[in-house]
Amino acid sequence: MKIKTIDIIAKEWFDKINGNSYFSGTITLNFGMKDVETMIMPFQYGYGSHYVDSAKAQLTEHNKISPNHMESLWCYCRDNKIILRTTKNENCKKRELTC
């Protein structure tokens, strides 16, 4: 499958008691096309744009993109003419993050 688009949608929850952020989300390859594929990013620790790094690791692990540990997903997509769209919904409830 030739990847044309990568869409990452994450939800973030902040644990006020312990002061940690967690996220979960979905990665959609070729959104709106007949060869669309979706992967789940499980509930995990991370804040800021860490969800993008986790998505890259998961895509690499499933052999969807080639592994270059020093290259960001943004650069990989730019160099390979892949449209990258990312969204993070903050201030979600913990129950919204579990799949």
C-alpha positions, 0 to 999 in steps of 0.5 A: 500500500502506498501511503498518501495521507496520515491522520493522527487524532489523540485525546489527552487526559491530565492526572491532577493528583499525580501531575502526569499527562496520558493520551490515546488515539487513532492513526488513519492511513489514506483517509477517505480512500478505498485502501484506508487503514486504521490503527489504535494507539493505546492509553500511555504516558506522554505530553505535548507532541509525544503522541506524534512520536508514538505514532511514528514508532507504531507505524515503523513497528508495523512496517508502514514507514521505513525506520529512520530513528533520527528523522521526525514524522513531519520530515519523513512525510515532507520528504515522501510527499505524504500529507500529515494531519494531527489533532490533539483534544486536550482536557478529556476525561480518563474514561474517554481515552480507554478504547 
